[in-house]
Structure formats: structure tokens, C-alpha cells
């Protein structure tokens, strides 16, 4: 379907025009960037006012020509820039196992609750069942009889940090929806990557919800910094924000001591020290993923060797709720990418992240700072030359079916599938680029 004459670009597979989340403000911004479309829209307006002065036949002819011109410009832009699902359905899995003489290509998924996955599988509108079996989307997920397909070349493993430091194992099987209660972006990722990589593939998810990059997931080596915040009465306070392994996340700064100001004791209501520190979730998620890889044959039967080929990251909601964390998001994200590659001894591993679906380019506030930081690390932005060809950011707003990350997009599985496919496609593109 072609987009309207002066509207935002058409969406790809998995989204139609009725699913646009672009508001009037975004449409105006899009027209500002594409004056040819605005000109065509104005031409339509002028033609309508001159209809009485010309024959209806001539008017309709000119109106159609103007509309076609605008459509052509819009479609050209969409073909080049739309961050959507592929233009044609992916094939169903062929059931063939991978070539086990090759190392398993491991892709590690990190983030918070939306990476964990809150997309509904069963039910009506918004469920995966409805999207696949009624709307006929993501056809590769089900066979002709309506049963969920299974890949014999992609292993899906999901672990989570448990209470007391233990490991919760949720998934350890060949990739299929049949074993899941909810979904995240992993199915879009797994099928795109699985089709592109001529080797065994493991999708390894290690994450838990309600975690911020500025505190829980703060990478090793992160330093303290000062930030001026306002209390509930509007009075300004200069705070020291935690560096790696500090606790709590912030405390009032002594101006004479600066960031060397030591934090007060951090105790619970019973007076016991709170067992948490900046970066503890980073340490736990990395450790859980490494444990899986140490026992490779348990999680990918028959495998004896692996390579960490890439990382996927979808996160940011909690940082948006803290101005101090949002202001530091970009610096933390750069360190996060570099530290993961170091910790997994994978300097060449690709990195793909997705923005929050509700965040729009040009928006302000904490959400705008987080979005700007996520877009800045994309290798194509040019801000970080060392990320060129190995880091990509997926702009998720056009892919979202509505809602916010904090509300888990209403549990709409199509949002999770759309974002997953886009992330998978971005990873495949990075893998294809010359090193």
C-alpha cells in the first residue's frame, strides 16, 4: 500500500497504515525534512480552490498527477529509510539441523522487562495468536496447520538472576513459541539471524526487569559524577552519583570534597546494610550468561565451541525516571558496549540496540536525553568512529503499536515482533559489512 501524499513513509511487513503511531507533530516534522511532499500537499490544496474555474476532468487529472508525484517521493524515502520488517515474509523453518562442525554463533540479549518479554501469546487483539493466525502476520512462526514451528538450528536459552544469587532457567530448547508464556523481541531476532548465519545459532537472554543503566547495569570502570537536582520543594542540591560498586545510587555532596565525598551508610528499615551496589545487575547478568557458555553442551547439544557474535540491548525506561541517570546515559552506554566486548573476549562482536517505542525524535525531558544518547552511538551517526560498522540503533517509534515501555506496550505482541525483526535485520546488516 502506498502512503498518503504528504504523510510519513509507509510501514513494511507487520504494520499497515492504520497502525501508524506517528502524530500530527511528527508528520509536520517529516514534511519539514521533505519539502517536496509539502509542496505536493499544497498543490492539492490549490487545485481544490480552483476547481470551479476549470473543468472537473482537468482538475481531477492535475490532482492525480500531484498526488502521484508526492507518493513517489514518499515511497523513495520509505524504501531507503524505513526501519521496518522485511518486505516479504520469511520462509518457514526447514527443520534441518545446523552444521555442527562450525562454532555456535552466540547472540546475547540484555536489558530490562521489555527485553525479558511481555508480549501476549494467547487471546484476541494484540496477541501473537491473533497476529499470526487471524491477521496472517509473521507466517514463519506457524505451519499450515496452525501449529507453532520449531527451528532445529537456533537454540533459545533464557536465564535470570534469582534470589540469593541463584539462576532461574526459563528456556533451554530449539526456538519455538510453543514453550513460551510470553514473548520479547527474540523471535524476530532469532529467525532473521538464523536465516542469515550459516552456522549453529544460540539466542541467549540474560536479564531481569526494572533495571537502570545508570545504577543496576552500570558497567565496571564507571566513575562517580556530580549532578544538581531539585527536591520536592524546588530547592537545588548537588549530589554525587554512584560509580561502579558504590552504594546508594546518589548522596549529597560536600562541596569541599567534591565527588570524593563518602556516602552515608545505606541501611534497610531494620538497620541492616542493603545488599546492592552500582553495577550489581550487570555483574549478575554477565555471570549467568558466562555460566551457560561454560556448559555449552547442556544448552546446545553436541556443541563443543562457540563465538560471541553479537549483543542486543533494549532498555531505558528506568533511566527516564531519574534525571541524573538520563543525563549520563550516553556515557554509560558507550562504556557498556565496550565493557561487554571485553568481558566476553569478543572485540569484534556486533551490537544492536532499540530505542523506546514511545520516544520520538526531538522530544525533550529525560526520555529525550535517553533517546538522543541511543541514537548517538549508532555507527552511522559519526560521533563514535570506533562504532562504525559494528553498532546500530533501531528507532522503534514507527514500529510500536502504542503504549509505553513502562506499560509494556499493552502486552501487544506485534510491537515485540516488529522491534525484534528490525533488530535482527540490523544485526544481519552489520554481520555482512566488511570488518
C-alpha positions as CSV (number, residue, x, y, z in Angstrom):
1,X,0.0,0.0,0.0
2,X,1.3,3.4,-0.9
3,X,1.5,6.1,1.8
4,X,-0.7,9.2,1.6
5,X,0.6,12.1,-0.4
6,X,2.2,14.2,2.3
7,X,2.3,11.7,5.2
8,X,5.1,9.8,6.9
9,X,6.6,6.9,5.0
10,X,4.7,3.7,4.7
11,X,5.5,0.9,7.1
12,X,6.7,-2.5,6.0
13,X,5.7,-6.1,6.7
14,X,3.9,-6.5,10.0
15,X,2.5,-2.9,10.0
16,X,-0.1,-1.1,7.9
17,X,-1.1,2.5,7.7
18,X,-3.8,2.0,10.4
19,X,-1.0,1.1,12.8
20,X,1.0,4.3,12.5
21,X,2.0,5.8,15.8
22,X,3.1,9.0,14.2
23,X,1.2,12.0,15.5
24,X,0.5,15.3,13.8
25,X,3.7,16.9,15.2
26,X,5.8,14.1,13.8
27,X,4.0,14.4,10.4
28,X,4.8,18.1,10.3
29,X,8.5,17.4,11.2
30,X,8.6,14.8,8.4
31,X,7.2,17.3,5.9
32,X,9.9,19.9,7.1
33,X,12.6,17.3,6.2
34,X,10.9,16.5,2.8
35,X,9.7,19.8,1.3
36,X,8.8,18.1,-2.0
37,X,6.0,16.3,-0.1
38,X,4.8,19.5,1.5
39,X,4.8,21.2,-2.0
40,X,2.7,18.4,-3.4
41,X,0.2,18.7,-0.5
42,X,-0.1,22.4,-1.0
43,X,-0.6,21.8,-4.7
44,X,-3.6,19.6,-3.8
45,X,-5.0,22.5,-1.7
46,X,-4.6,25.0,-4.5
47,X,-6.2,22.7,-7.0
48,X,-9.2,22.2,-4.7
49,X,-9.8,26.0,-4.6
50,X,-9.5,26.3,-8.4
51,X,-12.0,23.6,-9.2
52,X,-14.7,25.9,-10.0
53,X,-12.5,27.7,-12.6
54,X,-11.6,24.6,-14.5
55,X,-13.3,21.6,-15.9
56,X,-13.8,18.7,-13.4
57,X,-11.9,16.5,-15.8
58,X,-8.8,18.7,-15.9
59,X,-8.9,19.3,-12.2
60,X,-9.0,15.6,-11.4
61,X,-6.1,15.0,-13.8
62,X,-3.9,17.6,-12.2
63,X,-4.9,16.4,-8.7
64,X,-3.9,12.8,-9.6
65,X,-0.6,13.9,-11.0
66,X,0.3,15.9,-7.9
67,X,-0.7,13.0,-5.7
68,X,1.4,10.6,-7.7
69,X,4.4,12.9,-7.5
70,X,4.1,13.1,-3.7
71,X,3.7,9.4,-3.4
72,X,6.8,8.7,-5.5
73,X,8.8,11.0,-3.2
74,X,7.4,9.3,-0.1
75,X,8.0,5.8,-1.4
76,X,11.5,6.6,-2.3
77,X,12.2,7.9,1.2
78,X,10.5,4.9,2.8
79,X,12.4,2.4,0.7
80,X,15.7,3.9,1.8
81,X,15.0,4.8,5.5
82,X,12.0,2.8,6.9
83,X,13.2,0.8,9.9
84,X,10.5,-1.9,9.5
85,X,10.2,-5.6,8.9
86,X,11.3,-7.2,5.7
87,X,9.3,-6.5,2.5
88,X,8.4,-10.2,2.1
89,X,7.6,-13.0,4.6
90,X,10.5,-15.0,5.9
91,X,10.4,-18.7,5.0
92,X,9.2,-21.2,7.5
93,X,11.9,-23.2,9.2
94,X,13.0,-26.2,7.1
95,X,13.7,-28.4,10.0
96,X,17.3,-29.0,9.1
97,X,19.9,-29.0,11.9
98,X,22.9,-26.7,11.7
99,X,26.4,-27.7,10.6
100,X,27.9,-28.7,14.0
101,X,31.4,-28.6,12.6
102,X,31.2,-24.9,13.0
103,X,31.3,-22.9,16.3
104,X,28.0,-21.9,17.7
105,X,27.3,-18.2,17.0
106,X,26.1,-16.8,20.3
107,X,23.9,-13.6,20.4
108,X,23.4,-12.3,24.0
109,X,20.2,-10.3,24.8
110,X,20.3,-7.8,27.7
111,X,18.1,-5.1,29.0
112,X,15.1,-4.9,31.3
113,X,11.4,-6.0,31.3
114,X,10.7,-5.5,27.6
115,X,13.7,-7.5,26.7
116,X,12.5,-10.1,29.1
117,X,9.3,-10.1,27.1
118,X,5.8,-9.1,28.0
119,X,4.0,-9.8,24.7
120,X,0.9,-11.8,25.0
121,X,0.7,-15.1,23.1
122,X,-2.9,-16.2,23.6
123,X,-6.0,-14.1,23.3
124,X,-7.6,-11.6,20.9
125,X,-6.3,-8.3,19.5
126,X,-2.7,-7.7,20.5
127,X,-1.9,-11.4,21.0
128,X,0.6,-13.3,18.9
129,X,-2.1,-15.9,18.1
130,X,-4.3,-13.2,16.6
131,X,-1.4,-11.6,14.7
132,X,-0.3,-14.9,13.1
133,X,-3.5,-16.9,12.7
134,X,-6.0,-14.2,12.0
135,X,-4.0,-11.3,10.6
136,X,-1.6,-13.7,8.8
137,X,1.5,-11.9,10.0
138,X,4.8,-13.5,10.9
139,X,3.8,-16.6,8.9
140,X,7.1,-18.3,9.6
141,X,6.1,-18.8,13.3
142,X,3.3,-21.3,12.5
143,X,2.9,-24.1,9.9
144,X,0.0,-24.5,7.6
145,X,-2.0,-26.4,10.2
146,X,-1.6,-23.5,12.6
147,X,0.9,-25.2,14.9
148,X,3.9,-23.2,16.1
149,X,7.0,-24.0,14.1
150,X,10.4,-25.1,15.6
151,X,13.9,-24.3,14.4
152,X,16.4,-27.1,14.6
153,X,19.3,-24.7,14.0
154,X,18.6,-22.0,16.6
155,X,18.7,-22.7,20.3
156,X,16.8,-20.4,22.6
157,X,18.1,-20.1,26.2
158,X,16.7,-17.7,28.8
159,X,18.2,-17.3,32.3
160,X,17.5,-14.7,35.0
161,X,19.2,-13.7,38.2
162,X,17.4,-15.5,41.1
163,X,17.0,-14.6,44.8
164,X,20.2,-15.3,46.7
165,X,22.3,-15.2,43.6
166,X,20.9,-18.3,42.0
167,X,20.0,-18.8,38.4
168,X,16.4,-19.2,37.2
169,X,16.3,-21.2,33.9
170,X,13.2,-20.4,31.8
171,X,14.0,-21.7,28.4
172,X,16.5,-24.2,27.0
173,X,15.2,-25.6,23.7
174,X,15.0,-25.3,20.0
175,X,13.4,-22.0,19.2
176,X,9.6,-22.3,19.2
177,X,6.7,-20.2,20.6
178,X,5.1,-23.4,21.9
179,X,7.3,-23.5,25.0
180,X,6.8,-19.8,25.9
181,X,4.2,-18.0,28.0
182,X,5.1,-14.5,26.7
183,X,7.4,-13.2,24.1
184,X,10.0,-10.4,23.7
185,X,11.9,-9.5,20.6
186,X,13.8,-12.8,20.5
187,X,11.6,-14.5,17.8
188,X,12.1,-11.7,15.3
189,X,15.8,-11.6,16.1
190,X,16.2,-15.4,16.1
191,X,14.6,-16.1,12.7
192,X,16.3,-13.2,10.9
193,X,19.7,-14.1,12.3
194,X,19.1,-17.9,12.0
195,X,18.3,-17.5,8.3
196,X,21.4,-15.4,7.6
197,X,24.1,-17.2,9.6
198,X,25.4,-20.4,8.1
199,X,26.3,-22.0,11.5
200,X,24.6,-23.1,14.7
201,X,23.0,-20.1,16.5
202,X,22.2,-19.6,20.1
203,X,19.9,-16.8,21.3
204,X,21.0,-16.3,24.9
205,X,18.8,-14.0,27.0
206,X,20.1,-12.9,30.4
207,X,18.2,-10.0,32.0
208,X,15.5,-9.0,34.5
209,X,13.0,-6.2,34.7
210,X,13.1,-2.8,36.5
211,X,16.8,-2.2,36.0
212,X,18.6,1.1,35.0
213,X,21.8,1.5,33.1
214,X,22.8,4.3,35.5
215,X,22.6,2.2,38.6
216,X,21.8,-1.6,38.3
217,X,23.5,-2.2,35.0
218,X,26.3,0.3,35.4
219,X,29.4,-1.2,33.8
220,X,32.7,-1.7,35.6
221,X,35.0,1.3,35.5
222,X,32.2,3.8,35.6
223,X,33.2,6.8,37.8
224,X,31.3,9.0,40.2
225,X,29.9,12.3,38.9
226,X,28.1,15.3,40.3
227,X,24.6,16.3,39.4
228,X,22.4,19.2,40.5
229,X,18.9,18.0,41.4
230,X,15.9,19.7,42.8
231,X,13.9,18.4,45.8
232,X,10.1,18.4,46.1
233,X,10.2,22.0,47.2
234,X,12.3,23.1,44.3
235,X,15.4,23.6,46.2
236,X,18.7,22.7,44.4
237,X,21.0,20.1,45.8
238,X,24.3,18.9,44.4
239,X,24.5,15.2,44.5
240,X,27.3,12.6,44.0
241,X,26.1,9.8,41.7
242,X,27.5,6.4,42.3
243,X,30.4,4.9,40.4
244,X,30.7,1.2,39.9
245,X,30.3,-0.7,43.2
246,X,29.2,2.4,45.1
247,X,26.1,2.4,47.2
248,X,23.5,4.0,47.3
249,X,22.8,5.4,43.8
250,X,23.4,9.0,45.0
251,X,24.1,11.1,48.1
252,X,24.5,14.8,48.9
253,X,27.9,16.2,48.0
254,X,30.3,18.1,50.3
255,X,31.4,21.0,48.1
256,X,34.9,20.9,49.7
257,X,35.3,17.2,48.9
258,X,33.5,17.0,45.6
259,X,33.0,13.5,44.2
260,X,35.3,12.1,46.9
261,X,32.5,12.7,49.4
262,X,31.9,9.4,51.0
263,X,28.3,8.1,51.1
264,X,26.4,7.6,54.3
265,X,25.6,4.0,55.5
266,X,22.8,2.5,53.4
267,X,20.5,0.5,55.6
268,X,17.1,-1.1,55.4
269,X,14.3,-0.4,57.9
270,X,15.7,-2.9,60.3
271,X,19.1,-1.3,60.3
272,X,20.9,-3.9,58.2
273,X,23.1,-2.9,55.2
274,X,21.3,-3.2,51.9
275,X,22.9,-5.9,49.7
276,X,23.1,-3.9,46.4
277,X,25.6,-1.7,44.6
278,X,26.0,0.2,41.3
279,X,26.5,-2.4,38.6
280,X,25.4,-5.5,40.6
281,X,22.9,-6.5,37.9
282,X,25.5,-6.0,35.2
283,X,27.7,-8.4,37.1
284,X,24.9,-10.9,37.6
285,X,23.6,-10.9,34.0
286,X,27.1,-11.3,32.6
287,X,27.9,-14.1,35.1
288,X,24.7,-16.0,34.2
289,X,25.4,-15.8,30.5
290,X,29.0,-17.0,31.0
291,X,27.8,-19.9,33.1
292,X,25.6,-21.1,30.2
293,X,28.6,-20.8,27.8
294,X,30.8,-22.8,30.2
295,X,28.3,-25.6,30.0
296,X,27.8,-25.3,26.3
297,X,26.7,-28.9,25.6
298,X,24.0,-28.6,28.2
299,X,22.4,-25.7,26.3
300,X,23.3,-26.6,22.7
301,X,23.5,-30.4,22.5
302,X,26.5,-31.6,20.6
303,X,28.3,-28.3,20.5
304,X,31.9,-28.0,21.6
305,X,32.9,-24.5,20.7
306,X,31.3,-21.1,20.3
307,X,31.9,-17.5,19.4
308,X,30.1,-14.5,20.8
309,X,29.0,-12.8,17.6
310,X,26.7,-10.1,18.9
311,X,24.8,-8.3,21.6
312,X,21.2,-7.0,21.6
313,X,20.1,-4.4,24.1
314,X,16.6,-3.0,24.7
315,X,16.4,-0.8,27.8
316,X,16.0,2.8,29.1
317,X,12.6,3.0,30.8
318,X,14.0,3.2,34.4
319,X,16.7,5.7,33.5
320,X,14.0,8.0,32.1
321,X,12.6,8.2,35.6
322,X,15.9,9.7,37.0
323,X,17.3,12.9,35.6
324,X,20.7,12.2,36.9
325,X,20.8,8.8,35.2
326,X,19.3,10.2,32.0
327,X,21.9,12.9,31.8
328,X,24.7,10.3,31.9
329,X,23.0,7.7,29.7
330,X,25.2,8.2,26.6
331,X,28.5,7.9,28.5
332,X,27.2,4.9,30.3
333,X,26.0,3.3,27.1
334,X,29.4,3.8,25.4
335,X,31.2,2.1,28.3
336,X,28.6,-0.6,28.4
337,X,29.2,-1.6,24.8
338,X,33.0,-1.6,25.2
339,X,32.9,-3.5,28.6
340,X,30.7,-6.3,27.3
341,X,33.1,-6.9,24.4
342,X,35.9,-7.0,26.9
343,X,34.2,-9.3,29.4
344,X,33.2,-11.9,26.7
345,X,36.5,-11.6,24.9
346,X,34.7,-10.6,21.8
347,X,36.2,-7.4,20.5
348,X,34.6,-7.9,17.1
349,X,31.1,-8.7,18.3
350,X,28.3,-6.5,16.8
351,X,26.0,-4.5,19.0
352,X,22.3,-3.6,18.2
353,X,20.1,-1.6,20.5
354,X,16.5,-0.4,20.2
355,X,15.0,2.8,21.4
356,X,11.8,3.1,23.5
357,X,8.7,2.8,21.4
358,X,7.1,5.9,22.9
359,X,10.1,8.2,22.4
360,X,10.0,10.5,19.3
361,X,12.9,12.4,17.8
362,X,13.1,15.9,19.1
363,X,11.2,15.2,22.3
364,X,12.6,16.8,25.4
365,X,12.9,15.7,29.1
366,X,14.6,12.6,30.4
367,X,13.1,10.5,27.6
368,X,14.6,12.8,25.0
369,X,18.1,12.6,26.6
370,X,17.9,8.8,26.6
371,X,16.7,8.7,23.0
372,X,19.4,11.1,21.9
373,X,22.1,9.0,23.6
374,X,20.8,5.8,22.0
375,X,20.8,7.4,18.5
376,X,24.3,8.9,19.1
377,X,26.0,5.6,19.5
378,X,24.8,4.3,16.1
379,X,27.9,3.8,14.0
380,X,26.3,5.9,11.2
381,X,26.0,9.0,13.4
382,X,29.7,9.6,13.1
383,X,30.0,10.6,16.8
384,X,31.9,7.5,17.7
385,X,34.1,6.5,14.8
386,X,35.1,3.2,16.6
387,X,31.4,2.1,16.3
388,X,31.2,2.5,12.6
389,X,30.0,-0.8,11.0
390,X,29.6,-2.6,14.4
391,X,26.9,-0.7,16.4
392,X,23.4,0.0,15.1
393,X,20.4,1.7,16.7
394,X,16.8,0.7,15.8
395,X,14.4,3.7,16.1
396,X,11.3,1.9,17.5
397,X,8.7,4.5,17.5
398,X,7.3,3.7,14.0
399,X,7.3,0.0,14.9
400,X,5.3,0.4,18.1
401,X,1.6,-0.4,18.2
402,X,1.1,2.1,21.0
403,X,1.6,2.4,24.7
404,X,4.9,2.9,26.6
405,X,7.7,0.8,27.7
406,X,6.7,1.2,31.3
407,X,3.3,-0.3,30.4
408,X,5.0,-3.0,28.3
409,X,3.2,-1.6,25.2
410,X,0.0,-3.1,26.5
411,X,1.4,-6.6,26.0
412,X,0.9,-6.2,22.3
413,X,3.0,-8.9,20.7
414,X,3.2,-7.1,17.3
415,X,5.3,-4.4,18.9
416,X,7.7,-7.1,20.2
417,X,7.8,-8.8,16.9
418,X,8.2,-5.6,14.9
419,X,11.1,-4.4,17.1
420,X,12.7,-7.9,17.1
421,X,12.6,-8.2,13.3
422,X,14.1,-4.7,12.9
423,X,16.8,-5.6,15.4
424,X,17.5,-8.8,13.7
425,X,17.8,-7.1,10.3
426,X,20.1,-4.5,11.7
427,X,22.4,-7.3,13.1
428,X,22.4,-9.1,9.8
429,X,23.4,-5.9,8.0
430,X,26.3,-5.4,10.5
431,X,27.4,-9.0,10.1
432,X,27.5,-8.6,6.3
433,X,29.7,-5.5,6.5
434,X,33.4,-5.9,5.9
435,X,35.5,-5.9,9.1
